């Protein structure tokens, strides 16, 4: 257990440093907004590209591992979708938040803990999981947001535009495509 805590400690230290920098007024809320945009539109897609393009999707049990992850996602998606008419009949935007909370996972924490949890195979397993799963989860979440979000984009063109503009989909998709070549 102490190995897992040691692996996760840097994540929490960064959170505390960020909070301290913001609380001290060293960086404004607007400055943090720009940092977040840079991370979301540049750093995270580059990270996902690197991780998914270098993962060995042909190794041993990779296909069954990915299938298990995608089936788990599909079950959670189906359960959340089945709850919409019961709990969120006329509340599309609220439903999108519940659905995303149901199917999204915090991969950064898992990535940090992978070596302690799974040894040398940890980063390899995470690489296999990230590309296909992040791609599918973000694709589905964009579709759900387009359909039931506050700015509902109901035309096929508007939905397509949102999918091809999503940096996480682009990073994973490009990484998986790079594997083919």
Residue pairs with C-beta under 8 A, 6 or more apart in sequence:
3 116
4 113
4 116
4 117
6 116
7 112
7 113
7 114
7 115
7 116
7 117
8 109
8 112
8 113
10 112
11 108
11 109
11 112
18 32
21 27
22 29
22 32
27 35
40 167
41 167
42 167
44 167
44 168
44 171
45 167
45 168
45 170
45 171
46 171
47 171
48 130
48 131
48 134
48 168
48 171
48 172
48 175
49 171
49 172
49 174
49 175
49 178
50 175
51 126
51 127
51 130
51 131
51 175
52 127
52 130
52 131
52 132
52 134
52 135
52 171
52 172
52 175
52 176
52 179
53 131
53 174
53 175
53 176
53 178
53 179
54 127
54 175
55 62
55 124
55 127
55 128
55 130
55 131
55 179
56 62
56 124
56 127
56 128
57 63
57 66
57 128
57 131
57 132
57 176
57 179
59 124
59 128
62 128
65 125
65 128
65 129
66 128
66 129
66 132
66 133
69 129
69 132
69 133
70 132
70 133
70 136
73 103
73 133
73 136
73 137
73 140
76 102
76 103
77 99
77 102
77 103
77 140
79 102
80 98
80 99
80 102
80 103
81 99
83 98
84 95
84 99
84 148
87 95
87 98
88 94
88 95
88 98
92 147
92 148
92 149
92 150
92 152
93 148
93 149
93 150
95 144
95 148
96 141
96 144
96 145
96 148
96 149
99 141
99 144
100 141
100 144
103 137
103 140
103 141
104 137
104 141
105 137
107 126
107 129
107 130
107 134
110 126
111 123
111 126
111 130
113 122
114 122
114 123
114 125
114 126
115 122
115 123
116 122
118 125
130 172
131 172
131 175
131 176
132 172
132 176
134 168
134 172
135 168
135 169
135 172
135 173
135 176
138 166
138 168
138 169
138 172
139 163
139 166
139 169
142 159
142 162
142 163
142 166
142 169
143 159
143 163
145 162
146 152
146 153
146 154
146 158
146 159
146 162
147 154
147 159
153 159
153 161
153 162
163 169
164 170
